[in-house]
Amino acid sequence: MQRLRKPESLVAIGVIGLGCLALYETTRIPVSPMYARVGPTAMAYAASLLLIGLGLALLIQSWRGRWVTAPEEPETPVNPRAAGWLLLGLVLNVGLIGPLGFVPASILLFTCTARAFGSRRPLRDAMIGAAFAAIAYFGFAQLLGINIGAGILEGWI
């Protein structure tokens, strides 16, 4: 056994703790007696136990010295212009989703995000954003029946 790797062990203990918390919260989910064996908590129990198992495996790996984190790379400076475009897109999306609807707000968000990542073709980005937003809107509104912000444009469609 090699020396104890403290950061990796702490991450493993955190994963085990998260799995235990999930397991405890799963026991508090009310289950109707209509379910014979497999109820709504079956997957939650499975996920909790898998999380605990993963944490234990990580802990064993860290104790044996087989789980070693890569050395840190030098930090890349934040581009304030790119961050500004992202922030603008988020603010526009939150502010305009109510009055304009999901599709126009998402088009603006996509266009601003593409600009933040270096795109210089806003019309193309808006068209791609419109396609993605329309697919998402119809998927939620028409197929699932979930209202995600019907506005002016969605009323015409």
Backbone bond lengths (Angstrom), bond angles and torsions (degrees), N, CA, C in turn:
res aa  C-N    CA-C-N  psi(-1)  N-CA   C-N-CA  omega(-1)  CA-C   N-CA-C  phi
1 M - - - 1.450 - - 1.517 108.45 -
2 Q 1.330 115.48 131.62 1.449 120.27 179.43 1.519 109.24 -87.69
3 R 1.330 115.22 -176.85 1.461 118.70 -178.28 1.522 110.88 -64.91
4 L 1.308 116.59 150.89 1.453 122.87 -179.23 1.519 110.07 -67.75
5 R 1.298 116.53 128.62 1.460 122.50 177.18 1.522 107.29 -95.97
6 K 1.324 114.70 101.35 1.454 120.99 -172.08 1.526 113.93 -63.53
7 P 1.345 121.06 -49.19 1.474 118.93 -178.39 1.527 113.05 -60.43
8 E 1.320 116.78 -43.46 1.453 120.03 -179.88 1.524 111.03 -66.00
9 S 1.322 117.38 -38.89 1.464 121.22 178.03 1.519 111.24 -65.00
10 L 1.322 117.12 -38.93 1.466 120.12 178.55 1.531 111.09 -65.87
11 V 1.317 117.55 -38.61 1.470 120.37 176.73 1.526 109.37 -63.39
12 A 1.328 116.75 -44.04 1.464 120.66 179.53 1.525 111.05 -61.97
13 I 1.307 117.25 -42.73 1.471 120.87 178.17 1.527 110.45 -65.07
14 G 1.320 116.70 -36.64 1.461 120.25 175.99 1.523 112.06 -63.30
15 V 1.333 117.13 -40.31 1.467 120.87 178.49 1.525 110.04 -66.17
16 I 1.323 117.18 -40.44 1.464 120.66 176.35 1.524 110.34 -62.90
17 G 1.330 116.91 -43.74 1.461 120.83 177.94 1.517 112.14 -61.41
18 L 1.327 116.90 -41.47 1.462 120.84 177.75 1.526 110.64 -63.24
19 G 1.328 116.68 -41.05 1.468 120.36 177.73 1.519 111.93 -64.51
20 C 1.332 116.67 -39.29 1.471 120.44 177.88 1.528 110.67 -66.41
21 L 1.322 116.51 -41.43 1.462 120.19 177.71 1.530 110.61 -62.51
22 A 1.323 116.77 -44.01 1.461 120.61 178.19 1.527 110.81 -62.81
23 L 1.326 116.97 -39.32 1.458 121.00 178.32 1.523 110.81 -64.44
24 Y 1.326 116.78 -44.25 1.462 120.89 178.44 1.525 110.81 -62.23
25 E 1.329 117.17 -45.69 1.463 120.21 -180.00 1.529 111.37 -65.88
26 T 1.315 117.63 -31.31 1.460 120.77 177.71 1.522 110.66 -66.29
27 T 1.332 117.45 -36.29 1.469 119.84 178.58 1.520 111.57 -66.65
28 R 1.310 118.07 -19.96 1.462 121.72 -178.66 1.526 113.09 -90.01
29 I 1.323 118.42 -3.00 1.461 121.85 178.91 1.529 108.21 -75.12
30 P 1.333 117.49 124.65 1.467 118.60 178.83 1.538 110.29 -71.27
31 V 1.322 114.92 133.51 1.457 120.93 -179.09 1.516 108.42 -120.23
32 S 1.310 115.55 129.00 1.453 121.61 179.38 1.526 109.60 -68.25
33 P 1.335 117.56 144.57 1.474 119.08 177.94 1.526 112.76 -69.56
34 M 1.321 117.57 -3.21 1.468 120.68 178.43 1.528 111.53 -69.16
35 Y 1.326 117.46 -22.95 1.460 120.28 -179.74 1.522 108.83 -83.78
36 A 1.321 116.71 124.75 1.452 120.84 -178.36 1.527 110.98 -72.93
37 R 1.308 117.42 -61.24 1.457 120.63 -178.40 1.524 111.70 -128.49
38 V 1.304 116.53 -51.90 1.461 120.56 -176.72 1.522 108.05 -96.63
39 G 1.311 114.98 111.52 1.454 120.58 -179.85 1.511 110.94 -117.10
40 P 1.318 116.47 -163.17 1.462 120.22 -178.21 1.518 113.80 -70.25
41 T 1.322 117.76 -11.98 1.463 119.95 -178.46 1.528 113.25 -95.80
42 A 1.318 117.88 -3.48 1.466 120.27 -175.23 1.522 111.91 -58.74
43 M 1.323 117.50 -47.39 1.464 120.14 -179.20 1.525 111.41 -70.37
44 A 1.317 117.04 -32.64 1.463 119.85 177.98 1.523 110.49 -65.91
45 Y 1.331 117.03 -40.91 1.465 119.69 175.82 1.526 110.73 -63.54
46 A 1.329 116.40 -43.85 1.468 120.27 -179.77 1.525 110.83 -62.00
47 A 1.328 117.07 -44.84 1.461 120.17 -179.70 1.527 110.91 -64.96
48 S 1.321 117.06 -39.61 1.469 120.59 179.20 1.519 110.80 -63.38
49 L 1.324 116.35 -46.18 1.460 119.62 -179.31 1.524 111.80 -66.85
50 L 1.325 116.87 -37.38 1.466 119.59 176.61 1.530 111.17 -65.68
51 L 1.321 116.74 -36.88 1.463 120.79 178.03 1.528 110.47 -65.25
52 I 1.309 116.56 -43.13 1.471 120.04 177.15 1.529 109.99 -63.87
53 G 1.326 117.02 -43.03 1.465 120.51 178.18 1.517 112.22 -62.17
54 L 1.321 116.57 -41.09 1.458 120.55 177.46 1.525 110.30 -62.90
55 G 1.314 116.98 -43.56 1.463 120.67 178.33 1.517 111.77 -60.83
56 L 1.320 116.49 -42.75 1.470 119.79 178.31 1.527 111.21 -64.17
57 A 1.330 116.42 -41.65 1.470 119.64 178.14 1.525 110.77 -63.58
58 L 1.321 117.36 -40.79 1.457 120.51 177.43 1.524 111.56 -65.15
59 L 1.316 116.11 -38.90 1.469 119.91 178.87 1.527 111.17 -63.76
60 I 1.314 116.20 -43.37 1.473 120.13 177.88 1.527 110.14 -63.22
61 Q 1.327 117.27 -43.12 1.464 121.20 179.05 1.532 111.15 -62.44
62 S 1.340 116.46 -39.68 1.466 118.53 -179.25 1.523 110.98 -70.60
63 W 1.321 117.71 -35.48 1.462 120.09 178.54 1.520 111.58 -69.06
64 R 1.324 116.90 -33.89 1.465 120.62 179.79 1.523 112.23 -81.32
65 G 1.320 116.85 -9.66 1.457 120.22 179.98 1.502 114.33 82.67
66 R 1.319 117.46 14.45 1.462 121.04 -178.82 1.522 112.31 -89.94
67 W 1.316 117.61 -16.09 1.463 121.29 179.76 1.514 107.37 -107.60
68 V 1.296 115.18 102.54 1.457 120.77 -177.85 1.526 107.34 -123.67
69 T 1.308 115.47 128.60 1.467 118.93 178.81 1.520 109.31 -75.86
70 A 1.315 114.45 149.15 1.461 120.39 179.51 1.527 109.48 -70.79
71 P 1.310 117.33 149.90 1.457 118.76 176.90 1.524 110.68 -61.98
72 E 1.307 115.37 147.31 1.459 120.35 -177.29 1.527 110.57 -68.78
73 E 1.334 113.67 140.60 1.455 120.00 175.90 1.522 107.92 -89.22
74 P 1.309 116.70 155.60 1.469 117.61 177.67 1.521 110.24 -62.36
75 E 1.319 115.70 143.39 1.459 121.56 -177.94 1.515 111.60 -68.33
76 T 1.322 114.64 137.18 1.455 120.51 174.40 1.520 107.47 -86.37
77 P 1.325 117.96 130.09 1.469 118.62 -179.22 1.528 111.06 -65.42
78 V 1.322 115.40 146.69 1.455 121.15 179.11 1.528 109.32 -75.85
79 N 1.301 115.90 131.94 1.451 121.75 176.96 1.526 107.46 -83.57
80 P 1.324 119.14 110.17 1.465 120.04 -176.39 1.526 113.37 -64.36
81 R 1.313 118.09 -31.26 1.466 120.57 178.45 1.528 110.09 -67.02
82 A 1.333 117.31 -44.15 1.467 120.66 178.39 1.527 110.77 -64.51
83 A 1.323 116.68 -42.89 1.465 120.03 177.84 1.527 110.39 -62.57
84 G 1.316 117.39 -37.28 1.462 120.98 177.62 1.515 112.32 -63.56
85 W 1.340 117.11 -41.46 1.458 120.24 177.88 1.526 111.06 -64.27
86 L 1.339 116.17 -41.12 1.465 119.28 177.74 1.518 110.98 -63.15
87 L 1.324 116.67 -45.13 1.456 121.14 179.30 1.528 110.78 -62.67
88 L 1.324 117.28 -42.41 1.469 121.03 177.93 1.526 110.49 -60.07
89 G 1.320 116.93 -44.48 1.463 120.49 179.34 1.521 112.14 -61.36
90 L 1.326 116.71 -42.70 1.468 120.01 179.23 1.521 111.73 -66.28
91 V 1.330 116.78 -43.33 1.468 120.56 179.77 1.528 110.38 -64.03
92 L 1.328 117.53 -44.28 1.458 120.67 177.75 1.523 111.31 -61.90
93 N 1.327 116.75 -41.20 1.454 120.38 -179.63 1.522 110.81 -62.89
94 V 1.313 116.77 -48.41 1.468 120.34 -179.06 1.525 110.85 -65.66
95 G 1.317 117.04 -40.63 1.456 120.34 -176.64 1.512 114.81 -76.13
96 L 1.334 117.76 -27.14 1.460 120.16 -173.58 1.525 114.58 -107.76
97 I 1.325 117.87 -6.46 1.467 118.67 -178.29 1.521 111.42 -66.00
98 G 1.342 117.07 -32.39 1.458 120.32 178.33 1.510 112.51 -71.37
99 P 1.344 118.83 -57.10 1.461 119.30 -176.73 1.529 114.71 -73.99
100 L 1.322 118.41 -37.48 1.471 120.19 -176.91 1.519 113.63 -95.03
101 G 1.318 117.04 -30.83 1.460 121.25 -178.25 1.511 112.02 109.65
102 F 1.328 114.46 174.74 1.462 122.12 -174.81 1.525 112.74 -66.01
103 V 1.306 117.81 -47.38 1.470 121.01 -173.20 1.524 112.14 -63.49
104 P 1.355 120.27 -53.61 1.470 118.34 179.65 1.529 112.94 -62.55
105 A 1.326 117.53 -39.29 1.462 120.11 179.24 1.527 110.70 -64.48
106 S 1.318 117.05 -38.59 1.469 120.41 179.53 1.523 111.68 -71.27
107 I 1.318 117.23 -33.69 1.472 120.50 176.34 1.530 109.49 -61.60
108 L 1.328 116.32 -45.56 1.468 119.81 178.48 1.521 111.60 -63.73
109 L 1.323 116.71 -41.09 1.465 120.27 178.46 1.527 110.59 -62.03
110 F 1.324 117.19 -45.33 1.461 120.83 -179.14 1.517 111.02 -64.28
111 T 1.324 116.77 -42.86 1.459 121.18 -179.17 1.530 111.49 -63.78
112 C 1.319 116.79 -44.80 1.474 120.57 178.11 1.528 111.28 -65.07
113 T 1.334 116.93 -39.20 1.468 120.34 179.04 1.521 110.76 -66.16
114 A 1.329 117.26 -41.92 1.467 120.01 177.35 1.520 110.24 -62.23
115 R 1.319 117.25 -39.84 1.470 121.00 177.73 1.524 110.49 -63.33
116 A 1.313 116.76 -39.15 1.467 120.37 178.61 1.527 111.20 -62.65
117 F 1.327 116.74 -31.01 1.455 120.40 179.25 1.516 113.04 -91.56
118 G 1.340 116.60 11.11 1.453 119.97 170.90 1.512 116.76 104.43
119 S 1.312 119.36 1.69 1.460 120.59 179.77 1.526 110.15 -70.13
120 R 1.331 116.14 142.14 1.458 121.87 178.01 1.527 110.57 -120.17
121 R 1.340 116.38 21.69 1.462 121.11 -178.95 1.526 109.76 -125.25
122 P 1.327 117.25 78.77 1.469 120.14 -174.61 1.526 114.22 -64.47
123 L 1.315 118.80 -32.83 1.460 119.99 179.63 1.527 110.79 -66.64
124 R 1.321 116.29 -45.49 1.469 119.89 176.86 1.518 110.75 -61.27
125 D 1.352 116.39 -42.69 1.455 120.40 179.87 1.523 111.54 -63.14
126 A 1.343 116.30 -38.68 1.465 120.39 178.48 1.528 110.74 -65.51
127 M 1.317 117.08 -38.05 1.473 120.31 178.80 1.529 111.01 -66.63
128 I 1.332 116.38 -43.02 1.465 119.85 177.67 1.533 109.69 -64.88
129 G 1.331 116.37 -43.33 1.460 120.58 177.62 1.517 111.79 -61.04
130 A 1.346 116.81 -38.28 1.463 120.55 178.56 1.524 110.75 -64.04
131 A 1.312 116.70 -40.74 1.467 119.88 179.52 1.526 110.56 -64.05
132 F 1.330 117.09 -48.33 1.462 120.35 179.57 1.528 111.76 -63.33
133 A 1.336 116.24 -42.55 1.469 120.06 -178.41 1.520 110.81 -66.29
134 A 1.319 117.71 -40.24 1.463 120.47 179.20 1.523 111.30 -64.97
135 I 1.320 116.48 -42.36 1.466 120.25 177.42 1.523 110.15 -61.24
136 A 1.334 116.81 -46.24 1.464 120.30 179.61 1.523 110.90 -63.87
137 Y 1.338 117.10 -42.68 1.461 120.20 -178.87 1.530 110.66 -62.77
138 F 1.324 117.00 -49.33 1.454 118.96 -179.45 1.525 111.83 -65.75
139 G 1.322 116.80 -34.70 1.468 119.49 177.01 1.519 111.99 -61.63
140 F 1.320 116.13 -44.96 1.466 119.29 -179.05 1.524 111.82 -78.90
141 A 1.334 117.40 -50.24 1.463 120.78 -172.40 1.528 112.50 -73.62
142 Q 1.311 116.98 -47.03 1.459 119.47 -174.03 1.528 112.72 -86.04
143 L 1.318 116.98 -45.73 1.466 119.00 -175.91 1.526 112.80 -80.95
144 L 1.334 116.88 -41.70 1.462 120.22 -176.65 1.525 113.24 -98.19
145 G 1.317 116.89 -15.93 1.458 120.23 -179.57 1.517 113.81 72.74
146 I 1.331 117.46 28.18 1.465 122.43 -179.39 1.518 108.92 -105.95
147 N 1.322 117.24 125.64 1.458 121.80 179.38 1.526 108.84 -81.59
148 I 1.322 116.47 114.48 1.463 120.11 179.75 1.519 111.85 -112.89
149 G 1.301 117.41 22.96 1.452 119.91 176.35 1.509 113.05 116.60
150 A 1.314 116.31 67.03 1.462 120.09 178.31 1.519 108.53 -77.04
151 G 1.310 116.42 125.87 1.453 121.64 -178.92 1.507 111.13 -127.43
152 I 1.319 115.00 -151.11 1.462 121.47 -176.56 1.525 111.63 -61.67
153 L 1.330 116.54 -52.61 1.453 121.33 -176.42 1.531 111.42 -64.45
154 E 1.315 116.67 -41.52 1.465 120.17 -178.91 1.527 110.94 -66.49
155 G 1.335 118.02 -28.77 1.458 121.29 177.06 1.526 112.28 -67.49
156 W 1.304 117.90 -30.27 1.461 122.00 179.16 1.517 111.69 -77.60
157 I 1.313 116.46 -26.07 1.473 120.64 -173.70 1.514 110.93 -84.13
